[in-house]
Amino acid sequence: MKSAARLAVSRKTPLLVAWLPVGAALLATLAGCVSGVSGGTPSGVAAGGALGSAGGSSAGGASNAGAAGASAAPDLGSVVLHRLNRAEYNNTVRDLLGTSLTPADAFPPDGASAGFDNNASALTLSTTSLRQMEAAAETLAAEAADPSSEAFKRIAPCTGSSVQPCVEQFVRNFGLRAWRRPLNEAEVTAMVAVAGSGLEKFQETYAQQVERGLLAFLISPHFLFRVELDANPLSTVSHPLEAYELASRLSYFVWSSTPDDALLAAAKDGSLLSDAGLAAQLERLLADPRAQAFSENFAGQWLQLRAAATFAPDTQLFPSWSTALRDDMVKQTKLAFADLLDGTSSLGDLFLSDSGYLNDRLATFYGLPLPGSSELKKVRLPVGSRRGLLGQGAVLSAQSLPVRTSIVHRGQFIQEHLFCAPVPPPPANIPTLPPSTATGSQRQRLEVHVSSPVCAACHNAMDPYGFVLEQFDAIGATRTLDGEVPIDTSAKLPDGTQVANVQELQAVMAADPRIANCFARQIATYALGRSLDTDDASLLALQGAFVKSGQHVDQAMRQIVMSAAFRTRHGGL
């Protein structure tokens, strides 16, 4: 835009500086005490609480006080203020603005807790991050405020002869979608004033006012955080979420993105608060292509596919490796997980299914019949080691080192991610494993290494699983030798069960109740964005219901969304 420099001088510093007190007030609530978010207004806007409330019936949303059974069931605890993580930010601006930009890729890496980067307690915010978010907002606002763009026509239509009503309409409509709840009248007045603050001084056009307004919305704490309020921030008594708060919980669980117009409408008319209305919206979200984000972000972290997507082995040792092969492997496992959402598959099928996804490149690597396609397609797999999760290259390579396999990493992955049995950190000053150039196989060297009682307790719990997976090298290719030593895939599991190979191991794991209980815990942790206590009554109820449902993953999602834990919250430290 011709006056971009003038716009930057007139607005850039005042807006960010003005928002910082609000952001500081929000950050102060990260311990869980959320009672309000006032504390500052944009430069030049009269004070008086214009930005001090969020959502709820006061802003036009229905109260959840009558949600059937929601307040009577056990509660899983409080949720601290939830900043959008990088995936959520990118998805949100995509759905708000129609942009193909992914500015959050340049943000600092998100923290993670309990295995997931949507855990609110780990999503801190630094001044550096705020500055990067401001730069992203400027870029996004400038792109969307191009009057010839489809984004501008969608978010800021103006057909009247007067600009002022159009600015107010833009503030109300875009504000609802950006802040995920209606603005109250004081907030509308404040944001209209921000958008139009350059009109008199610089004679800005409507598009320039929209750009200014977009910037203000996108650097607001109400956009960067998912705000849920407690009437009494110190009370540990559960209360139902307001309708717009529930809409955000639902959309970010399934889509990792902002509520769409239909979900916001269900919040406005109160239908979302009924069992039937909430269930109907969940089904609609699951049927939408954006539900792919659940597999991308939940399975991507639970199964360590994000690590697989960046794995870079030594190609001199593994010349058959390529980034294209790596991408195929990751996609193969994502598709296998996505199949669990179709309502016909159970969690056990992740280990036992006789079908899977292959293209010619991946089939060649695995030594399987070619499907005759460069695209991954679902095929029937021959009996053997490539059936099931633990025969997939993405899972195997993610737990390898660039130059060799890691029995310890593979066993630890199974213990921590599939059994939810955290392995304590190793004691200080333990000896390192001899290098791969030493005599014997890695298994033989490790067995000597853990002969010390100080090492044995942990290694005996996880190494047997890694022993079985030694039939696959660091990139997941089948092998029969480790150096010159024949591979021994037999193992005695911690409970005394003897297995000979990966097929037998997966059969044992599929029948192990710890797998189902752990999965229920993992998906609940992801859905709620907080850590859970093992003996929490709500978690135990979910685990029982998941098993009774036949371990259907789509049913687990429904059970979580309909639970009191998902539909209520409380304050307290």
N, C-alpha and C positions, 0 to 999 in steps of 0.2 A: 504494500500500500504506500502511496506517495508520502504520507506524513508519518511513517513508522517511527522515524527517529524522534519526531516531536511527541508522538504518543509515549515512547519509552521514557523521555525526559519528564513528561507530565505525570506518569503513573507508576513506573516500575518500583522505585524505592518507596514511595508512600504506601502503596498497597501491601507490600511484603512486611514493612516495618509495622504497619497498622495491624496486620493479622498476627504478628508475633505474640502480643499479650494474650490473644485468644488461644493460640497454639500452646502457649505456656500453661494456661489454665487447663487446657485439655490434657496436656502431658502430666500435669499434677494429679490427674485422676487415675493414672495408670495402676495404682495400687488397688483400684476397684471402687473408689468412692466417686460415683458420677451423679451429681445432683444438678448440675447446670454447666453451661459452657460460656457464660458471658465473661467479659473481662477486657473487651476492647472492641472498637468499631472502626471501619475503614476511615482513613484520613478524610476529613471534611464532612463526615456524616455525624449528625447529632447523636449524642449518647441517649440512653434510655432503654437499653435491653433489646435493641433491634436485632442483634445476632445472638441473643442469650437463651433461646429455647430451641428445642429440637424435637420435631415429630409429635406423635401422640394426638389425643383427641383435641388438644388446644389448637393444633394446626390443621384440623379438618379430618384427622384419621380416627377410625373407630377405636374404642377402648376394648381391650381383650379381657375385661373383668369377667365376662360370661363364658370364656372358652371352656368347652365341656371337659371337666375333670382336670384341667391343666394345673390349677393351683393346689389340688389335693394330693397329687402324686409326689413321690420323693424328688428332690432336686439335686442336681450335681454340683451346685456351687455358683460362685459369681464369675463373671467374665470382665476382665479389664478392658479399657478402651482399645478398640481394634483398628490399627492403621491398615490401610490397603497394602498388601504386599505387592511385589513387582508384577506377578502374573495377574493379580486382581486389578491393578492400576491399568495395565495394558488392555485388558479385556474391557474394562469400564470405559476408557476413552474411545475404544473401538465402537462400542455400542452406543455411546452418547453422541459421538461426532462422525461416525462412519470413516474414521481415519485408518490408514494402513500403517501408520507410524507406531513404533513400540518404544517410546521414550524411556520407560522404566528399565529397559535393558541396560541403560547406562547408570542407573542408581546403584548405590552400594548393595552388596548381597544382603538378603534378608536373614535375620537370625532364625533359628529353629528351636523348638522345644517339644519334647515327647515325640520327636520324629517328623514334625511338620512345620512348615514355614508360615502357616496361617494361625499358629498359636499366638494369641494376642499378647501374652506376656513376653514374648521374644521380639515383638515388632517395635523396637525403639525408634526414635527419631532424633537426628542430630541437626545442628545448624547447617552443616554441609549438605545433608540430605534435603533440607528445606530449600536451599539455594538451587539445587539440581531440579527439584520439583517446580520451582518458579521458572527456571529456564525451559523446562518441558511445557509448562502451561503457556508460556509466551509463544513457543513454536506451534502448539496446538491451536491456540486462539487465533494466531495469524492465518493459519491454514483454513480454519473453519469460517473465518470472517470474510473470505473472498466472496463477494456478491454473486459471482458467476458459478460458484460451486454448488453441488447438490446438497452438501452439508448445510450451507447457509440457508438455502431455500427451505430446508426441513426444520431447522432449529430456530430460525428468525424470520418467518414470512412477514411481509408488510405490504398490504394492498391499499391502505388508506392514504390520504393526502398529508396527514399529520404524523410526524415521527414519534412524538411523545407516547401516544397509546401503544405504538408498536414496541417501544422500549419496555413498557410495563408488561405487555403481553409476553415478550421474550423472557423477562425476569421471572414471571410466574411459571411459565411453561418449562423453560430450561431449568429453572431453579428446582422445580419438583423432581426432575429426573437426575440432576446433578447432586442434590442433597438428599435424594431418596425419600423425601417427604415434602409436604407443602410448606411454603414460607408463610409465616404469619404477616400481618399487615405492616408491622414495624420493620420487618426484614425486607419486605417488598419495597417500602419507601427508601430504606437504606441502600439497597442494591440498585434501584433506579437512579438514585443520586450518584452512586459510584459510576455507573455506566455513562451518565450524562454530564459528568463533572468537567469534561473538556469542551462541551458544546459552546459555552459562552466565550471562553478564552481563545479556543482554537477553531471554532466553527466546524466541529467535527461532523462527518456524515453519519448516517444511521449505521452503516457497516463498521465505522470506527467506534461508535458507542457499543455495538455488539461485541467487538473485539475486546474492548475494555471490560465489559461485563463478563465475558467468558474468562478472561484472566482472573478476575476477582472470584468467580465461582470456583475455578480450578485450583487456586491456591488457598481456598478457605479450609479451615479444619473440618467443616461439615462435609466437605468432599473427601478429604484425605483420610478421614476416620469414619468408621461406622459407629455412630453414637447411639447408645442405649441409656436411658435415664432411670434413676431410682428416686422416688419421692423422698425416701430417707436413705441416704447413701451409707449410713452406718448399720442399717438393719440387715439381719441375715434371714428375715422372713421373705419367702419367695413371693413374687407378684407376676402376673401375666405381662408379657410384652405388649406394647402397643402395636397396632396393625402394621404400620410402616416399618417398625423395627423387625417384626416377624417376616415381612416381605424381603427385607435385606438379608436376614439370616438364611432364608430359603434360597434366594437367587445366588448368594455367594457360596452356599454349600454345593449346589448342583452345577452352576454355570461359572463360578469364580468371577462373577460380574454383577452389574447393577440390575435391579428389577426393571422389567420392561413395562410398557404402558398397561398391558392387561393385568399384570400383577399389582401395579400401583392402583389400578381401578378396583381390584378386589380388596385392597387395603382401604380404599376410600369408602366403599359401600359396606364394609364390615364383613363381607362374605368370607374373607380369608380367615376370620377368627373361628368359624365353625369347623367341625371335623370334616364335613363333606366339602366345604369350600377349600380348606387347606389341602385335602387329599386330591381334589381336582386340579389345583394349581401345580402340585408336585408332579402329577401325571403329565400335565402339559409341558412342564419344564424338562422332564425326562425324555419326552418325545422330540424335543427341539435339538437341532444339530449342535447348539452351544453346550449341550450336556456332555459333549466330548471332553470338555474341560475337566470333568470329574475324573475320568480315566487319566487325563494328562497330569493332573496335579495330585490326586490322591494316590493312584497306582504309581505315578512317577516317583513319589517319595517312599511309599510303603515298600515297593519292590526295588527301589534304588535305580530306577531307569534313568533318572537324571545323571547319575554317575556313569551309567553305561553310555549315555549319549556324548560324553566327553572323554571316554577312555581312549588312550593313545599308547598302544604297545610299541615295543621296539620292532620295527618292520624288518630289520635285518634278521631277527630271530623268528619273526612271524610274517613272511613275505606275502602270504595270502590275504592279509588284512587290508581293508580299505575303508574309507569313511562311508562309502555307499553300502558296504556290507554291514557296518556298524548301524547305520540308519535302518536297514532292513531288520536287523535283530531287535532294535528298540521298538519298531512299529509292530513286529510280530507279537511281542509280549503285550503291548497296549491293546492290540486287537483281541488277543486271547482274554484279557481282562474284561474288555468291553462286552464280550459274549456273555459274561456273567450277569449282565444287566438285562438280558432279554426275557427273563422270567421263566425260562425252561432249564437253565443250568444252575448247578449248585457250586458252592465253594470247592467241594471235592473234585469237581471237573477240572479245576485249575491244575490238579496233579494227575488226574487219571483219564482225561479226555483222549479219545482215539483220533481226534481231528486237530488241525492247527493251520497256521498261515505260512505259506511258502511262496517264493517266486523262484525262478531258475537259478539266480545267483545264490540264494540262501540254501536251496536244495542241493546244489553242487557242493557247497561248503560242508553241509551236514552228511553228504553221501547218500541222499535220498532220491527217489525218482523225480524227474523234472516235471513240474506242472504245466510247462509250456507257456509261461507268462512272465513278463518283466515286472508286473504288478503283483503284490501279495494277494493270494487267493486262498480260500479255505479248502483244504484237501484232507482226505483220510490219510493218517500216518501209519506206516507199517509198525508192527509190534517191535519195540526196542527202546533204546535209551532216549530217543528224541520226543517221546510222548511226555507231556507234562511240563510244568514250570521249570523244574530243575535240570531239564535238558535243553533249555533255551539259552542261546548265546549271550543275550543281554544280561541275564541274571548271573551267568557264570563269569563273564568278563568284568562286570561291575565290581566283583569281589576278588579280582586278580591284581597282581602287580605288573608293571610294564614288561618285566623280563621273565616272570614265572607265575605259576598259580600260588594261591595262598590258602592253605588248609584252614588256617586260623580265621581269616576273613570270611570264608564261605561258611564255616561252622558258626561263627558269631552272627552272621546275617540270619541264619535259620533260627538261632536261639532268640535273638532280639526282635526281629521283624515278624517272624512267623509263630513263635511261641510266646512272645512278650516276656522273655526271661532275660533281663539285663545282665550282661557280663561285667563284673567289677573291673576297674582298671588294674593293670598288672602292678605288682609290688615294685618298689624302687630297686635298682641295681640288679635286675635279673639278666642273665646272660642272653646274648642274641643268638638267633638261629644260625648255624653255620651256613656259608654261602652255597649256592647251587653247584659250584664247582667242587665242593667237598665230596667225599666218598659216600655212596648210597643215595637212595631216593629221598625226596623231601619228607615223605612219611617216616622213613627210618631215622632221618636226622631229627625230626620233630619228636619222635618217641624217645630218643635219647635226651633231648632238651627238656622234656617234661617229666623226666624220671624223678626230679627233685620234688618233694612234697609241697613246697611253696608254689610250684607251678601246676601241679597235677590237678588240684580241685577244679579250677576253671577249665583247663584244657580237656579234661576227661568229659566235661559237659558239652563241649562244642566240637572238638576235633573229630570224633567219629563221623559226624555229618560231612565234614570236609574230606575225610579219607574216601568216602564213597564217591565224591565228585572228582577225585583225582583222575578218573578216566577221561576227563576233559582238560585240555591244556588252558593256558592263560586267556586265549581268545575264544575258547569254547569248542575247539575242534576235538574230535575223538582221537584218543591215543592209547597205545598199549604199553608204552615204555616211558619211564621218567629217566632220561639219560640212557643208561644201558640196563636199568633195573626194571623188570616187569611190574606193571601197575597192579597193586592189590586193592581192589575196591570193596572188600568185605570189611565189616565193622560191627562191633558190639555197641549198641546204643546205650545211653545212660541208664535206661530202665532194664537193661539186660537183653533186649530183643536183638537177635542176630540178623543182619541183612547182608546180601551178597552183592547187590548192585543198586543203581539208581532207581530201577523199576520197583524193586522191593522196598526201598526207602520211601518212595512216594506213596506206595500203597499203605505203608504204616502211618505216614504223616496224614494222609487223607482221612484215616479213621481215628486219629488222635483228637480227643475233645479240646485239647489246648489250642489247636489250630483255629477252631471255630470261635472259642472264647477270645483268643487274641485278635482275630479279625474284627469281632464285634467291638472290642476295645479300640482298635485302630480307627475304625470308621466313625465311632462316636467321638473320639478325640478330634478327628478332622472336622466333623460336622459342627461341633460345639466350639472349636477354636480354643480349647483349654485342656490342661492335664486332668486326669481322672484318678481317683483312689481305687485301688483294686477291689475293696470291699464295699464300694458305694452301692446302695440299694438299687438305684436306677440302672447302673451298669450291669449289675447281676440280673436284673429283670430283662434287660435287652439281650444279654447273652443267652438266657433261657429261651426267650422268644425266637431268637435267631436259629437256635438248634431245632426248636419245634417247627419252624417254617420249612425245614429241610435244607437249611443253610443257603437259602436263596438271597443273593446280594441285593437285588432290587427290593426284596421284602425288608431287609435290614434298613435300607434307606427310608422306607415308609415307616417302619417302626420308630426310627429315630425322630423323624419329622413330627410324628403324631405324639411323641412323648412329652411329658411335662418338662423334662430337661431342656428340650429344644424350644419350648413355648413360654418358658418363664425365666426369670433371673432374680438376683438379689444383690444388695450391696455388701458392705462389710469388708474387712481387711483379710 
